[in-house]
Amino acid sequence: MDERFEIRIDGRTYEVERGTTVAAALLNAGVTRFHDAPGGEPRAPLCGMGICFECMVRINGEEGCLACQTVCRRGMEVVTR
């Protein structure tokens, strides 16, 4: 049984399937810059298993969440950069 629901990414609404990671949802939405390194370089997922910390985003107001390790939940608010 497919369950689809909405999340918000940088203020826009997107529909995702149950079980989708935040990283996959962001990439499916065309987001290629998840956050900036201290030097200003763009960062996005690299390892996909929570080791590199390149996929950090803000989820529901909490900074530093790993998008590749977080499964989307209905009504989730994701902010990049």
N, CA, C and O atoms as a CHARMM CRD file, in Angstrom:
* protein
*
  324
    1    1 MET  N      0.84000  -1.18100   0.00000 PROA 1      0.00000
    2    1 MET  CA     0.00000   0.00000   0.00000 PROA 1      0.00000
    3    1 MET  C      0.88300   1.24100   0.00000 PROA 1      0.00000
    4    1 MET  O      1.62200   1.48000   0.95500 PROA 1      0.00000
    5    2 ASP  N      0.80800   2.02400  -1.05900 PROA 2      0.00000
    6    2 ASP  CA     1.57000   3.26200  -1.13600 PROA 2      0.00000
    7    2 ASP  C      0.89700   4.33500  -0.31100 PROA 2      0.00000
    8    2 ASP  O     -0.30500   4.57500  -0.43000 PROA 2      0.00000
    9    3 GLU  N      1.68400   4.97100   0.52100 PROA 3      0.00000
   10    3 GLU  CA     1.18200   6.11300   1.26500 PROA 3      0.00000
   11    3 GLU  C      2.02500   7.30600   0.87800 PROA 3      0.00000
   12    3 GLU  O      3.24700   7.28600   1.02500 PROA 3      0.00000
   13    4 ARG  N      1.38100   8.33700   0.38600 PROA 4      0.00000
   14    4 ARG  CA     2.06200   9.56700   0.01600 PROA 4      0.00000
   15    4 ARG  C      1.56100  10.67200   0.94000 PROA 4      0.00000
   16    4 ARG  O      0.40300  10.67700   1.35800 PROA 4      0.00000
   17    5 PHE  N      2.44800  11.59800   1.24500 PROA 5      0.00000
   18    5 PHE  CA     2.08500  12.72300   2.09800 PROA 5      0.00000
   19    5 PHE  C      2.97600  13.90100   1.75300 PROA 5      0.00000
   20    5 PHE  O      3.92900  13.77600   0.98400 PROA 5      0.00000
   21    6 GLU  N      2.65200  15.04500   2.33300 PROA 6      0.00000
   22    6 GLU  CA     3.37800  16.27200   2.01800 PROA 6      0.00000
   23    6 GLU  C      4.38200  16.64300   3.09500 PROA 6      0.00000
   24    6 GLU  O      4.15400  16.44700   4.28900 PROA 6      0.00000
   25    7 ILE  N      5.51900  17.19400   2.62700 PROA 7      0.00000
   26    7 ILE  CA     6.50000  17.82600   3.49700 PROA 7      0.00000
   27    7 ILE  C      6.81000  19.18400   2.87600 PROA 7      0.00000
   28    7 ILE  O      6.48000  19.43600   1.71800 PROA 7      0.00000
   29    8 ARG  N      7.44200  20.05100   3.64900 PROA 8      0.00000
   30    8 ARG  CA     7.84700  21.35900   3.12100 PROA 8      0.00000
   31    8 ARG  C      9.36200  21.41100   3.06200 PROA 8      0.00000
   32    8 ARG  O     10.05500  21.05500   4.01600 PROA 8      0.00000
   33    9 ILE  N      9.86100  21.86400   1.91500 PROA 9      0.00000
   34    9 ILE  CA    11.29500  22.01700   1.69800 PROA 9      0.00000
   35    9 ILE  C     11.54100  23.46700   1.30000 PROA 9      0.00000
   36    9 ILE  O     11.08300  23.92400   0.25200 PROA 9      0.00000
   37   10 ASP  N     12.26200  24.17300   2.14100 PROA 10     0.00000
   38   10 ASP  CA    12.56700  25.58700   1.87900 PROA 10     0.00000
   39   10 ASP  C     11.31700  26.37300   1.51400 PROA 10     0.00000
   40   10 ASP  O     11.33300  27.19900   0.60100 PROA 10     0.00000
   41   11 GLY  N     10.23100  26.10500   2.23900 PROA 11     0.00000
   42   11 GLY  CA     8.99700  26.85500   2.06700 PROA 11     0.00000
   43   11 GLY  C      8.06300  26.36900   0.97300 PROA 11     0.00000
   44   11 GLY  O      6.97100  26.91400   0.81200 PROA 11     0.00000
   45   12 ARG  N      8.46800  25.35700   0.22000 PROA 12     0.00000
   46   12 ARG  CA     7.60900  24.82000  -0.83500 PROA 12     0.00000
   47   12 ARG  C      7.12500  23.43100  -0.44700 PROA 12     0.00000
   48   12 ARG  O      7.83400  22.68800   0.23200 PROA 12     0.00000
   49   13 THR  N      5.93600  23.08600  -0.87300 PROA 13     0.00000
   50   13 THR  CA     5.33200  21.80100  -0.54200 PROA 13     0.00000
   51   13 THR  C      5.66200  20.76100  -1.60600 PROA 13     0.00000
   52   13 THR  O      5.56900  21.01600  -2.80600 PROA 13     0.00000
   53   14 TYR  N      6.05400  19.56900  -1.12400 PROA 14     0.00000
   54   14 TYR  CA     6.36600  18.44700  -2.00100 PROA 14     0.00000
   55   14 TYR  C      5.68700  17.19700  -1.46300 PROA 14     0.00000
   56   14 TYR  O      5.49500  17.05400  -0.25500 PROA 14     0.00000
   57   15 GLU  N      5.32600  16.29800  -2.36300 PROA 15     0.00000
   58   15 GLU  CA     4.73200  15.02600  -1.97800 PROA 15     0.00000
   59   15 GLU  C      5.81300  13.95100  -2.01500 PROA 15     0.00000
   60   15 GLU  O      6.59100  13.87200  -2.96600 PROA 15     0.00000
   61   16 VAL  N      5.85300  13.12500  -0.97100 PROA 16     0.00000
   62   16 VAL  CA     6.83300  12.03700  -0.89500 PROA 16     0.00000
   63   16 VAL  C      6.11900  10.73800  -0.53400 PROA 16     0.00000
   64   16 VAL  O      4.99900  10.74900  -0.02500 PROA 16     0.00000
   65   17 GLU  N      6.78200   9.63200  -0.80400 PROA 17     0.00000
   66   17 GLU  CA     6.25300   8.32400  -0.41300 PROA 17     0.00000
   67   17 GLU  C      6.77000   7.95000   0.96000 PROA 17     0.00000
   68   17 GLU  O      7.87700   8.32300   1.34600 PROA 17     0.00000
   69   18 ARG  N      5.96100   7.21400   1.68600 PROA 18     0.00000
   70   18 ARG  CA     6.37400   6.70200   2.99100 PROA 18     0.00000
   71   18 ARG  C      7.68900   5.94500   2.82500 PROA 18     0.00000
   72   18 ARG  O      7.84300   5.17200   1.87900 PROA 18     0.00000
   73   19 GLY  N      8.64300   6.16200   3.74000 PROA 19     0.00000
   74   19 GLY  CA     9.93300   5.48700   3.70200 PROA 19     0.00000
   75   19 GLY  C     11.03100   6.26400   3.00000 PROA 19     0.00000
   76   19 GLY  O     12.18800   5.84500   3.00900 PROA 19     0.00000
   77   20 THR  N     10.68500   7.38800   2.39200 PROA 20     0.00000
   78   20 THR  CA    11.66700   8.20900   1.68800 PROA 20     0.00000
   79   20 THR  C     12.53200   8.96300   2.68900 PROA 20     0.00000
   80   20 THR  O     12.01300   9.54700   3.64000 PROA 20     0.00000
   81   21 THR  N     13.84500   8.95700   2.48200 PROA 21     0.00000
   82   21 THR  CA    14.71200   9.75400   3.34800 PROA 21     0.00000
   83   21 THR  C     14.61900  11.22500   2.93500 PROA 21     0.00000
   84   21 THR  O     14.23500  11.55200   1.81200 PROA 21     0.00000
   85   22 VAL  N     14.97800  12.09100   3.86600 PROA 22     0.00000
   86   22 VAL  CA    14.97900  13.51700   3.57000 PROA 22     0.00000
   87   22 VAL  C     15.95800  13.80600   2.43300 PROA 22     0.00000
   88   22 VAL  O     15.65900  14.62000   1.55900 PROA 22     0.00000
   89   23 ALA  N     17.11400  13.15700   2.42900 PROA 23     0.00000
   90   23 ALA  CA    18.08900  13.37200   1.35200 PROA 23     0.00000
   91   23 ALA  C     17.48000  13.02400  -0.00100 PROA 23     0.00000
   92   23 ALA  O     17.63500  13.78400  -0.95700 PROA 23     0.00000
   93   24 ALA  N     16.79600  11.90100  -0.09800 PROA 24     0.00000
   94   24 ALA  CA    16.16700  11.49800  -1.36000 PROA 24     0.00000
   95   24 ALA  C     15.08400  12.49600  -1.75900 PROA 24     0.00000
   96   24 ALA  O     14.96400  12.84200  -2.93500 PROA 24     0.00000
   97   25 ALA  N     14.29900  12.95900  -0.79400 PROA 25     0.00000
   98   25 ALA  CA    13.25200  13.94100  -1.08700 PROA 25     0.00000
   99   25 ALA  C     13.86000  15.24000  -1.60700 PROA 25     0.00000
  100   25 ALA  O     13.34700  15.83500  -2.55400 PROA 25     0.00000
  101   26 LEU  N     14.95000  15.67400  -0.98800 PROA 26     0.00000
  102   26 LEU  CA    15.61200  16.89800  -1.43100 PROA 26     0.00000
  103   26 LEU  C     16.15800  16.74100  -2.84800 PROA 26     0.00000
  104   26 LEU  O     15.96100  17.61600  -3.69200 PROA 26     0.00000
  105   27 LEU  N     16.82800  15.65000  -3.10500 PROA 27     0.00000
  106   27 LEU  CA    17.38300  15.42300  -4.44100 PROA 27     0.00000
  107   27 LEU  C     16.26500  15.30900  -5.48100 PROA 27     0.00000
  108   27 LEU  O     16.39600  15.83300  -6.58700 PROA 27     0.00000
  109   28 ASN  N     15.17000  14.63100  -5.13500 PROA 28     0.00000
  110   28 ASN  CA    14.02600  14.51800  -6.04600 PROA 28     0.00000
  111   28 ASN  C     13.41000  15.88000  -6.33100 PROA 28     0.00000
  112   28 ASN  O     12.84300  16.09600  -7.40200 PROA 28     0.00000
  113   29 ALA  N     13.52000  16.80600  -5.36800 PROA 29     0.00000
  114   29 ALA  CA    12.98400  18.16000  -5.52700 PROA 29     0.00000
  115   29 ALA  C     13.96300  19.06700  -6.27000 PROA 29     0.00000
  116   29 ALA  O     13.66600  20.23800  -6.50400 PROA 29     0.00000
  117   30 GLY  N     15.13100  18.53300  -6.64500 PROA 30     0.00000
  118   30 GLY  CA    16.10200  19.31800  -7.38700 PROA 30     0.00000
  119   30 GLY  C     17.07900  20.10300  -6.53000 PROA 30     0.00000
  120   30 GLY  O     17.82700  20.93300  -7.04500 PROA 30     0.00000
  121   31 VAL  N     17.08100  19.84900  -5.22400 PROA 31     0.00000
  122   31 VAL  CA    18.00300  20.55100  -4.33200 PROA 31     0.00000
  123   31 VAL  C     19.37900  19.89300  -4.43000 PROA 31     0.00000
  124   31 VAL  O     19.50800  18.68400  -4.23700 PROA 31     0.00000
  125   32 THR  N     20.39000  20.67900  -4.72500 PROA 32     0.00000
  126   32 THR  CA    21.74900  20.13900  -4.84200 PROA 32     0.00000
  127   32 THR  C     22.70400  20.75000  -3.82500 PROA 32     0.00000
  128   32 THR  O     23.85100  20.31700  -3.71700 PROA 32     0.00000
  129   33 ARG  N     22.24800  21.74200  -3.08600 PROA 33     0.00000
  130   33 ARG  CA    23.07400  22.40700  -2.07200 PROA 33     0.00000
  131   33 ARG  C     22.33600  22.30800  -0.74000 PROA 33     0.00000
  132   33 ARG  O     21.38400  23.04800  -0.49400 PROA 33     0.00000
  133   34 PHE  N     22.77900  21.39100   0.11700 PROA 34     0.00000
  134   34 PHE  CA    22.08300  21.14400   1.38400 PROA 34     0.00000
  135   34 PHE  C     22.50000  22.13900   2.46000 PROA 34     0.00000
  136   34 PHE  O     21.66600  22.59700   3.24100 PROA 34     0.00000
  137   35 HSD  N     23.77500  22.47200   2.50400 PROA 35     0.00000
  138   35 HSD  CA    24.28200  23.47500   3.43800 PROA 35     0.00000
  139   35 HSD  C     25.62400  23.96800   2.92600 PROA 35     0.00000
  140   35 HSD  O     26.15300  23.45000   1.94300 PROA 35     0.00000
  141   36 ASP  N     26.16900  24.97400   3.59900 PROA 36     0.00000
  142   36 ASP  CA    27.46700  25.52700   3.21500 PROA 36     0.00000
  143   36 ASP  C     28.50300  25.19200   4.27700 PROA 36     0.00000
  144   36 ASP  O     28.22200  25.24200   5.47500 PROA 36     0.00000
  145   37 ALA  N     29.70100  24.85100   3.82600 PROA 37     0.00000
  146   37 ALA  CA    30.82000  24.62500   4.74100 PROA 37     0.00000
  147   37 ALA  C     31.22100  25.97400   5.34900 PROA 37     0.00000
  148   37 ALA  O     30.83700  27.02000   4.82700 PROA 37     0.00000
  149   38 PRO  N     31.97900  25.96200   6.43300 PROA 38     0.00000
  150   38 PRO  CA    32.40300  27.22700   7.04500 PROA 38     0.00000
  151   38 PRO  C     33.08100  28.18100   6.05400 PROA 38     0.00000
  152   38 PRO  O     32.98600  29.39800   6.21400 PROA 38     0.00000
  153   39 GLY  N     33.75000  27.66000   5.05500 PROA 39     0.00000
  154   39 GLY  CA    34.39500  28.49600   4.04900 PROA 39     0.00000
  155   39 GLY  C     33.46400  28.94200   2.93400 PROA 39     0.00000
  156   39 GLY  O     33.88500  29.65500   2.02400 PROA 39     0.00000
  157   40 GLY  N     32.20300  28.53000   2.99400 PROA 40     0.00000
  158   40 GLY  CA    31.21300  28.91700   1.99900 PROA 40     0.00000
  159   40 GLY  C     31.01100  27.93000   0.86400 PROA 40     0.00000
  160   40 GLY  O     30.17000  28.15700  -0.00600 PROA 40     0.00000
  161   41 GLU  N     31.76400  26.83800   0.85400 PROA 41     0.00000
  162   41 GLU  CA    31.61200  25.84800  -0.20600 PROA 41     0.00000
  163   41 GLU  C     30.28900  25.09900  -0.05500 PROA 41     0.00000
  164   41 GLU  O     29.88500  24.76900   1.06000 PROA 41     0.00000
  165   42 PRO  N     29.61600  24.83200  -1.17000 PROA 42     0.00000
  166   42 PRO  CA    28.35100  24.09000  -1.09700 PROA 42     0.00000
  167   42 PRO  C     28.58400  22.63400  -0.68800 PROA 42     0.00000
  168   42 PRO  O     29.59000  22.03100  -1.06100 PROA 42     0.00000
  169   43 ARG  N     27.65600  22.08100   0.07300 PROA 43     0.00000
  170   43 ARG  CA    27.73400  20.69500   0.52300 PROA 43     0.00000
  171   43 ARG  C     26.42800  19.97400   0.21700 PROA 43     0.00000
  172   43 ARG  O     25.34700  20.56300   0.24700 PROA 43     0.00000
  173   44 ALA  N     26.55700  18.67500  -0.08100 PROA 44     0.00000
  174   44 ALA  CA    25.41600  17.80400  -0.36600 PROA 44     0.00000
  175   44 ALA  C     25.83200  16.38600  -0.00200 PROA 44     0.00000
  176   44 ALA  O     27.00400  16.15800   0.29400 PROA 44     0.00000
  177   45 PRO  N     24.90700  15.42100  -0.01300 PROA 45     0.00000
  178   45 PRO  CA    25.24200  14.06200   0.39300 PROA 45     0.00000
  179   45 PRO  C     26.43600  13.49800  -0.36700 PROA 45     0.00000
  180   45 PRO  O     26.59300  13.70700  -1.57000 PROA 45     0.00000
  181   46 LEU  N     27.25500  12.79100   0.36100 PROA 46     0.00000
  182   46 LEU  CA    28.42100  12.14100  -0.23300 PROA 46     0.00000
  183   46 LEU  C     28.36000  10.63700   0.02300 PROA 46     0.00000
  184   46 LEU  O     28.37900   9.84000  -0.91500 PROA 46     0.00000
  185   47 CYS  N     28.28700  10.25100   1.30900 PROA 47     0.00000
  186   47 CYS  CA    28.37100   8.82700   1.63700 PROA 47     0.00000
  187   47 CYS  C     27.00200   8.13900   1.67500 PROA 47     0.00000
  188   47 CYS  O     26.90500   6.95000   1.37100 PROA 47     0.00000
  189   48 GLY  N     25.95300   8.86400   2.04200 PROA 48     0.00000
  190   48 GLY  CA    24.61600   8.28500   2.11900 PROA 48     0.00000
  191   48 GLY  C     24.39800   7.35200   3.29300 PROA 48     0.00000
  192   48 GLY  O     23.38500   6.65500   3.35000 PROA 48     0.00000
  193   49 MET  N     25.35400   7.32700   4.25400 PROA 49     0.00000
  194   49 MET  CA    25.19300   6.43900   5.41500 PROA 49     0.00000
  195   49 MET  C     25.52800   7.12400   6.74400 PROA 49     0.00000
  196   49 MET  O     25.77300   6.44500   7.74100 PROA 49     0.00000
  197   50 GLY  N     25.54100   8.44800   6.76600 PROA 50     0.00000
  198   50 GLY  CA    25.67400   9.17500   8.02100 PROA 50     0.00000
  199   50 GLY  C     27.07600   9.37400   8.55000 PROA 50     0.00000
  200   50 GLY  O     27.24300   9.77400   9.70200 PROA 50     0.00000
  201   51 ILE  N     28.08600   9.10700   7.74500 PROA 51     0.00000
  202   51 ILE  CA    29.46800   9.23100   8.21700 PROA 51     0.00000
  203   51 ILE  C     30.08100  10.58100   7.85900 PROA 51     0.00000
  204   51 ILE  O     30.85600  11.12600   8.64500 PROA 51     0.00000
  205   52 CYS  N     29.75500  11.12600   6.70400 PROA 52     0.00000
  206   52 CYS  CA    30.45600  12.32400   6.21000 PROA 52     0.00000
  207   52 CYS  C     29.88900  13.64400   6.72700 PROA 52     0.00000
  208   52 CYS  O     30.59200  14.65400   6.71500 PROA 52     0.00000
  209   53 PHE  N     28.63600  13.66000   7.17900 PROA 53     0.00000
  210   53 PHE  CA    27.97000  14.86400   7.69400 PROA 53     0.00000
  211   53 PHE  C     27.81500  15.95800   6.64400 PROA 53     0.00000
  212   53 PHE  O     27.62200  17.12100   6.99600 PROA 53     0.00000
  213   54 GLU  N     27.89500  15.60900   5.36800 PROA 54     0.00000
  214   54 GLU  CA    27.74000  16.59200   4.29700 PROA 54     0.00000
  215   54 GLU  C     26.28000  16.91700   3.99600 PROA 54     0.00000
  216   54 GLU  O     25.99700  17.88300   3.28800 PROA 54     0.00000
  217   55 CYS  N     25.35700  16.12700   4.52400 PROA 55     0.00000
  218   55 CYS  CA    23.93800  16.30200   4.20500 PROA 55     0.00000
  219   55 CYS  C     23.15300  17.00200   5.31700 PROA 55     0.00000
  220   55 CYS  O     21.92900  16.88700   5.37100 PROA 55     0.00000
  221   56 MET  N     23.84100  17.72100   6.20000 PROA 56     0.00000
  222   56 MET  CA    23.15000  18.35900   7.32600 PROA 56     0.00000
  223   56 MET  C     22.16100  19.42600   6.85200 PROA 56     0.00000
  224   56 MET  O     22.46600  20.24800   5.98700 PROA 56     0.00000
  225   57 VAL  N     20.97000  19.38500   7.44500 PROA 57     0.00000
  226   57 VAL  CA    19.91300  20.35900   7.17700 PROA 57     0.00000
  227   57 VAL  C     19.20000  20.66300   8.49700 PROA 57     0.00000
  228   57 VAL  O     19.47400  20.03700   9.52100 PROA 57     0.00000
  229   58 ARG  N     18.29000  21.62600   8.45600 PROA 58     0.00000
  230   58 ARG  CA    17.44900  21.91000   9.62000 PROA 58     0.00000
  231   58 ARG  C     16.09500  21.24700   9.38300 PROA 58     0.00000
  232   58 ARG  O     15.45900  21.45900   8.35100 PROA 58     0.00000
  233   59 ILE  N     15.66400  20.44300  10.35300 PROA 59     0.00000
  234   59 ILE  CA    14.37400  19.76100  10.26100 PROA 59     0.00000
  235   59 ILE  C     13.53700  20.14400  11.46200 PROA 59     0.00000
  236   59 ILE  O     13.93700  19.94400  12.60900 PROA 59     0.00000
  237   60 ASN  N     12.36400  20.70100  11.18300 PROA 60     0.00000
  238   60 ASN  CA    11.43600  21.14200  12.23500 PROA 60     0.00000
  239   60 ASN  C     12.14900  22.00100  13.27600 PROA 60     0.00000
  240   60 ASN  O     11.90000  21.88100  14.47500 PROA 60     0.00000
  241   61 GLY  N     13.04900  22.87900  12.79200 PROA 61     0.00000
  242   61 GLY  CA    13.74300  23.81400  13.66700 PROA 61     0.00000
  243   61 GLY  C     15.00900  23.29200  14.31200 PROA 61     0.00000
  244   61 GLY  O     15.71900  24.05600  14.96600 PROA 61     0.00000
  245   62 GLU  N     15.31500  22.01200  14.14800 PROA 62     0.00000
  246   62 GLU  CA    16.51100  21.42400  14.74700 PROA 62     0.00000
  247   62 GLU  C     17.65700  21.43600  13.73900 PROA 62     0.00000
  248   62 GLU  O     17.56600  20.82500  12.67400 PROA 62     0.00000
  249   63 GLU  N     18.72700  22.13100  14.08200 PROA 63     0.00000
  250   63 GLU  CA    19.90200  22.24500  13.21100 PROA 63     0.00000
  251   63 GLU  C     20.72800  20.95200  13.20200 PROA 63     0.00000
  252   63 GLU  O     20.68400  20.17100  14.15300 PROA 63     0.00000
  253   64 GLY  N     21.46500  20.74200  12.13500 PROA 64     0.00000
  254   64 GLY  CA    22.43600  19.65700  12.06800 PROA 64     0.00000
  255   64 GLY  C     21.87800  18.26100  11.91400 PROA 64     0.00000
  256   64 GLY  O     22.54200  17.29000  12.27700 PROA 64     0.00000
  257   65 CYS  N     20.66700  18.13400  11.38000 PROA 65     0.00000
  258   65 CYS  CA    20.07900  16.80700  11.15800 PROA 65     0.00000
  259   65 CYS  C     20.66900  16.19300   9.88900 PROA 65     0.00000
  260   65 CYS  O     20.86600  16.88200   8.88800 PROA 65     0.00000
  261   66 LEU  N     20.94300  14.91300   9.94400 PROA 66     0.00000
  262   66 LEU  CA    21.48500  14.21200   8.78200 PROA 66     0.00000
  263   66 LEU  C     20.33700  13.77800   7.86700 PROA 66     0.00000
  264   66 LEU  O     19.53500  12.91400   8.22300 PROA 66     0.00000
  265   67 ALA  N     20.27400  14.38700   6.69600 PROA 67     0.00000
  266   67 ALA  CA    19.18200  14.11400   5.76600 PROA 67     0.00000
  267   67 ALA  C     19.18500  12.67500   5.28000 PROA 67     0.00000
  268   67 ALA  O     18.12800  12.10700   5.00700 PROA 67     0.00000
  269   68 CYS  N     20.37800  12.07900   5.16900 PROA 68     0.00000
  270   68 CYS  CA    20.45600  10.71000   4.64700 PROA 68     0.00000
  271   68 CYS  C     19.99400   9.66900   5.66400 PROA 68     0.00000
  272   68 CYS  O     19.71200   8.52900   5.29600 PROA 68     0.00000
  273   69 GLN  N     19.91300  10.04800   6.93600 PROA 69     0.00000
  274   69 GLN  CA    19.53800   9.11300   7.99400 PROA 69     0.00000
  275   69 GLN  C     18.15500   9.39600   8.56600 PROA 69     0.00000
  276   69 GLN  O     17.71700   8.71400   9.49200 PROA 69     0.00000
  277   70 THR  N     17.46500  10.39200   8.02600 PROA 70     0.00000
  278   70 THR  CA    16.16400  10.80200   8.54900 PROA 70     0.00000
  279   70 THR  C     15.07600  10.46900   7.54400 PROA 70     0.00000
  280   70 THR  O     15.14000  10.88200   6.38600 PROA 70     0.00000
  281   71 VAL  N     14.08100   9.72400   7.99000 PROA 71     0.00000
  282   71 VAL  CA    12.94600   9.36500   7.13500 PROA 71     0.00000
  283   71 VAL  C     11.90500  10.47700   7.22300 PROA 71     0.00000
  284   71 VAL  O     11.61900  10.99300   8.30300 PROA 71     0.00000
  285   72 CYS  N     11.35300  10.83000   6.08800 PROA 72     0.00000
  286   72 CYS  CA    10.33200  11.88100   6.03800 PROA 72     0.00000
  287   72 CYS  C      9.10300  11.49000   6.85200 PROA 72     0.00000
  288   72 CYS  O      8.69600  10.32900   6.89400 PROA 72     0.00000
  289   73 ARG  N      8.53300  12.49500   7.48900 PROA 73     0.00000
  290   73 ARG  CA     7.28000  12.33100   8.23000 PROA 73     0.00000
  291   73 ARG  C      6.29500  13.39400   7.75200 PROA 73     0.00000
  292   73 ARG  O      6.68000  14.48800   7.34200 PROA 73     0.00000
  293   74 ARG  N      5.04100  13.04700   7.81600 PROA 74     0.00000
  294   74 ARG  CA     3.98600  13.95600   7.37200 PROA 74     0.00000
  295   74 ARG  C      4.14200  15.33500   8.03400 PROA 74     0.00000
  296   74 ARG  O      4.28900  15.44000   9.25200 PROA 74     0.00000
  297   75 GLY  N      4.10700  16.38600   7.20500 PROA 75     0.00000
  298   75 GLY  CA     4.16200  17.75200   7.70400 PROA 75     0.00000
  299   75 GLY  C      5.54900  18.25400   8.07900 PROA 75     0.00000
  300   75 GLY  O      5.68300  19.36700   8.58800 PROA 75     0.00000
  301   76 MET  N      6.58800  17.45100   7.83700 PROA 76     0.00000
  302   76 MET  CA     7.94500  17.83100   8.18000 PROA 76     0.00000
  303   76 MET  C      8.34300  19.12400   7.45000 PROA 76     0.00000
  304   76 MET  O      7.97600  19.34000   6.29500 PROA 76     0.00000
  305   77 GLU  N      9.09400  19.96400   8.14600 PROA 77     0.00000
  306   77 GLU  CA     9.61600  21.21800   7.59200 PROA 77     0.00000
  307   77 GLU  C     11.12200  21.11600   7.47900 PROA 77     0.00000
  308   77 GLU  O     11.81600  21.01800   8.49100 PROA 77     0.00000
  309   78 VAL  N     11.63800  21.13700   6.25500 PROA 78     0.00000
  310   78 VAL  CA    13.06500  20.99100   5.99200 PROA 78     0.00000
  311   78 VAL  C     13.60400  22.30400   5.43600 PROA 78     0.00000
  312   78 VAL  O     13.03200  22.88000   4.51100 PROA 78     0.00000
  313   79 VAL  N     14.71600  22.77200   6.01500 PROA 79     0.00000
  314   79 VAL  CA    15.35000  23.99400   5.52900 PROA 79     0.00000
  315   79 VAL  C     16.81300  23.67500   5.20700 PROA 79     0.00000
  316   79 VAL  O     17.54200  23.13400   6.03800 PROA 79     0.00000
  317   80 THR  N     17.21900  24.01900   3.99700 PROA 80     0.00000
  318   80 THR  CA    18.60600  23.82800   3.59500 PROA 80     0.00000
  319   80 THR  C     19.37000  25.12200   3.80700 PROA 80     0.00000
  320   80 THR  O     18.77600  26.17800   4.02400 PROA 80     0.00000
  321   81 ARG  N     20.69500  25.03400   3.74300 PROA 81     0.00000
  322   81 ARG  CA    21.60300  26.16100   3.91100 PROA 81     0.00000
  323   81 ARG  C     21.33700  26.84800   5.20000 PROA 81     0.00000
  324   81 ARG  O     22.00400  27.83000   5.52600 PROA 81     0.00000
